[in-house]
Amino acid sequence: MATFRLFSGESRSNLQVLGRELGIWLCVAVLLWIVRRREELPLASIGLRTDRPMRSLLRGFLLGLLILAVTVGLYLVLKRLAIPLGEDHANSFHPSLWVVTLAMLRVGVAEEIFYRGYAIERLQVLVGNKMVAGLLPLTLFAAAHYRQGLGGIIAAFVLGGVITAFYMKFRDLLANITAHFFGDFVLNVMLPLVSGG
C-alpha cells in the first residue's frame, strides 16, 4: 500500500481505492503463481488447504470472535494509557461501505497469505527456527500499521500475534483468512452501519 501511495498519493475516490485493491490482488495472484509454477509446490505448502472447508470456516469464525474480544480489551487498555489508536480521519476521504467491504476481504486474504502462510512457511525452511519464522513476519506486519500510530502498531502486534500463534499451531490459512476478514468486517463495516457513522 505504501508503494501505491507513492505513485498515486492519498486515496480521494472509490475508484482510486478500487485501483489499489486490484493492484494488491494482482500481487496475491503472482505469489500464488510463484508457489504453484516456480516452486512447483501445492498451495497446502503455505497452509491453504481446502480438504475440510467447513472446519476451517468454523475455526476462523471462532478465532474472529476471539480477535474481536482482544480488540475491545486492547482499545480499553490503550485508552487508559492515553496511547492514541488510529489517526484523525476527519478531513480524509472515506470510501463507500461496499468499497470498504471489498478492501476488508482483500486485507484478510492478502495479509494472511503474505504475512502468515508464505512468510512463515518459507522462513522456517530458510532459517530452521520456528520462533524467528513467526516473529519476523509479525514484526513487519505490526510495522506496516504505522499510519495508525503507536496504538495501531501495538494492536497489530498483539492481534497479529494471536493470528500467528493460531496459524503456527493449525497451519490452516483459510481459517486465518476467515478470522481476519470477519474481525475487520465487523469493526470497519458493521459498526459504522449500526452506529450510523
C-alpha positions as CSV (number, residue, x, y, z in Angstrom):
1,M,0.0,0.0,0.0
2,A,2.9,2.4,0.7
3,T,4.1,1.8,-2.9
4,F,0.6,2.5,-4.2
5,R,0.5,5.8,-2.3
6,L,4.0,6.7,-3.5
7,F,2.7,6.7,-7.1
8,S,-0.9,7.8,-6.7
9,G,-1.0,9.8,-3.5
10,E,-3.7,9.6,-0.8
11,S,-7.0,8.0,-1.9
12,R,-9.5,10.6,-3.0
13,S,-12.2,8.4,-4.6
14,N,-13.8,5.0,-4.6
15,L,-12.2,4.3,-8.0
16,Q,-8.7,5.1,-6.7
17,V,-9.2,2.7,-3.7
18,L,-10.5,0.0,-6.1
19,G,-7.4,0.5,-8.2
20,R,-5.2,0.0,-5.2
21,E,-7.1,-3.1,-4.2
22,L,-6.9,-4.5,-7.7
23,G,-3.1,-4.0,-7.6
24,I,-2.8,-5.9,-4.4
25,W,-5.0,-8.7,-5.7
26,L,-2.6,-9.0,-8.6
27,C,0.3,-9.3,-6.2
28,V,-1.5,-12.1,-4.5
29,A,-2.1,-13.8,-7.8
30,V,1.6,-13.5,-8.7
31,L,2.6,-15.0,-5.4
32,L,0.2,-18.0,-5.8
33,W,1.5,-18.4,-9.3
34,I,5.1,-18.5,-8.0
35,V,4.2,-21.2,-5.4
36,R,2.5,-23.4,-8.0
37,R,4.6,-22.8,-11.1
38,R,8.0,-21.7,-10.0
39,E,8.4,-23.5,-6.7
40,E,6.2,-26.3,-8.0
41,L,4.6,-26.8,-4.6
42,P,0.9,-27.2,-3.7
43,L,-1.0,-24.3,-2.0
44,A,-1.0,-26.5,1.1
45,S,2.7,-25.6,1.4
46,I,1.5,-22.2,2.5
47,G,-1.3,-23.6,4.7
48,L,-4.0,-23.1,2.1
49,R,-5.9,-26.4,2.2
50,T,-9.5,-27.0,1.1
51,D,-9.9,-30.5,2.3
52,R,-12.2,-29.5,5.3
53,P,-13.6,-26.1,4.4
54,M,-16.4,-26.1,7.0
55,R,-14.0,-26.9,9.8
56,S,-11.7,-24.1,8.6
57,L,-14.6,-21.6,8.4
58,L,-15.8,-22.6,11.9
59,R,-12.3,-22.3,13.3
60,G,-12.0,-18.9,11.5
61,F,-15.3,-17.6,12.9
62,L,-14.3,-18.7,16.5
63,L,-10.9,-17.1,16.1
64,G,-12.6,-14.0,14.7
65,L,-14.7,-13.8,17.9
66,L,-11.5,-14.1,20.0
67,I,-9.9,-11.3,17.9
68,L,-12.9,-9.0,18.5
69,A,-12.7,-9.7,22.3
70,V,-9.0,-9.0,22.3
71,T,-9.6,-5.8,20.2
72,V,-12.0,-4.5,22.8
73,G,-9.6,-5.2,25.6
74,L,-6.8,-3.5,23.7
75,Y,-8.9,-0.5,23.0
76,L,-9.7,-0.1,26.7
77,V,-6.1,-0.6,27.8
78,L,-4.7,1.8,25.2
79,K,-7.3,4.4,26.0
80,R,-6.5,4.1,29.7
81,L,-2.8,4.5,28.9
82,A,-3.6,7.5,26.7
83,I,-2.0,5.9,23.7
84,P,-3.8,7.0,20.6
85,L,-5.2,4.3,18.3
86,G,-5.6,5.3,14.7
87,E,-5.3,8.8,13.2
88,D,-7.7,11.7,12.8
89,H,-9.6,10.9,9.7
90,A,-11.9,13.9,9.8
91,N,-10.6,15.6,6.7
92,S,-9.6,12.5,4.8
93,F,-11.6,10.6,2.1
94,H,-13.9,7.9,3.4
95,P,-14.8,5.2,0.8
96,S,-18.3,3.8,0.5
97,L,-19.0,0.9,2.8
98,W,-19.2,-1.5,-0.2
99,V,-15.7,-0.5,-1.2
100,V,-14.6,-0.9,2.5
101,T,-16.1,-4.4,2.4
102,L,-14.1,-5.3,-0.7
103,A,-11.0,-3.8,0.9
104,M,-11.6,-5.9,4.1
105,L,-11.9,-9.0,2.0
106,R,-8.6,-8.2,0.3
107,V,-6.9,-7.4,3.7
108,G,-8.0,-10.8,5.1
109,V,-6.8,-12.7,2.0
110,A,-3.6,-10.8,1.1
111,E,-2.2,-10.2,4.6
112,E,-2.7,-13.8,5.7
113,I,-1.2,-15.2,2.5
114,F,1.8,-12.8,2.7
115,Y,2.5,-12.4,6.4
116,R,1.4,-15.8,7.7
117,G,1.2,-18.5,5.1
118,Y,4.0,-17.7,2.7
119,A,6.4,-15.8,5.0
120,I,6.2,-18.2,8.0
121,E,6.5,-21.4,5.9
122,R,9.4,-20.2,3.7
123,L,11.3,-18.6,6.6
124,Q,11.0,-21.7,8.6
125,V,12.6,-23.6,5.8
126,L,15.3,-20.9,5.3
127,V,16.3,-20.3,8.9
128,G,15.2,-23.6,10.5
129,N,13.8,-21.7,13.5
130,K,10.1,-21.7,14.2
131,M,10.3,-18.7,16.6
132,V,12.2,-16.5,14.0
133,A,9.8,-17.7,11.3
134,G,6.9,-16.4,13.4
135,L,8.3,-13.3,14.9
136,L,9.9,-11.7,11.8
137,P,6.7,-11.5,9.7
138,L,4.7,-10.5,12.8
139,T,7.1,-7.6,13.4
140,L,6.8,-6.5,9.8
141,F,3.0,-6.8,10.0
142,A,2.9,-4.6,13.0
143,A,5.3,-2.0,11.5
144,A,3.1,-1.9,8.4
145,H,0.4,-0.4,10.5
146,Y,2.5,2.7,11.3
147,R,-0.2,5.0,9.9
148,Q,-2.4,4.1,12.8
149,G,0.1,5.5,15.3
150,L,1.7,3.8,18.2
151,G,-1.6,2.3,19.3
152,G,-2.1,0.8,15.9
153,I,1.3,-0.8,15.9
154,I,0.8,-2.3,19.3
155,A,-2.7,-3.5,18.4
156,A,-1.4,-5.0,15.2
157,F,1.4,-6.8,17.0
158,V,-0.9,-8.2,19.7
159,L,-3.7,-9.2,17.3
160,G,-1.2,-10.4,14.7
161,G,0.4,-12.4,17.5
162,V,-2.9,-14.2,18.2
163,I,-3.4,-14.9,14.5
164,T,0.3,-16.0,14.1
165,A,0.1,-18.4,17.0
166,F,-3.1,-19.9,15.6
167,Y,-1.5,-20.3,12.2
168,M,1.6,-22.0,13.6
169,K,-0.5,-24.4,15.6
170,F,-3.0,-25.4,13.0
171,R,-1.4,-24.4,9.6
172,D,-5.0,-23.5,8.5
173,L,-4.7,-20.4,6.3
174,L,-8.4,-20.5,5.3
175,A,-9.3,-20.2,9.0
176,N,-6.9,-17.3,9.4
177,I,-8.3,-15.5,6.3
178,T,-11.9,-16.0,7.6
179,A,-11.0,-14.7,11.1
180,H,-9.1,-11.7,9.7
181,F,-11.9,-10.7,7.3
182,F,-14.6,-11.3,9.9
183,G,-12.9,-9.1,12.6
184,D,-12.1,-6.3,10.1
185,F,-15.6,-6.5,8.6
186,V,-17.3,-6.2,12.0
187,L,-15.1,-3.3,13.0
188,N,-15.0,-1.4,9.7
189,V,-18.4,-2.1,8.1
190,M,-20.9,-3.4,10.7
191,L,-20.1,-0.9,13.5
192,P,-20.4,2.1,11.1
193,L,-23.7,0.7,9.8
194,V,-25.1,0.2,13.3
195,S,-23.7,3.5,14.6
196,G,-24.8,5.4,11.5
197,G,-21.2,6.7,11.0
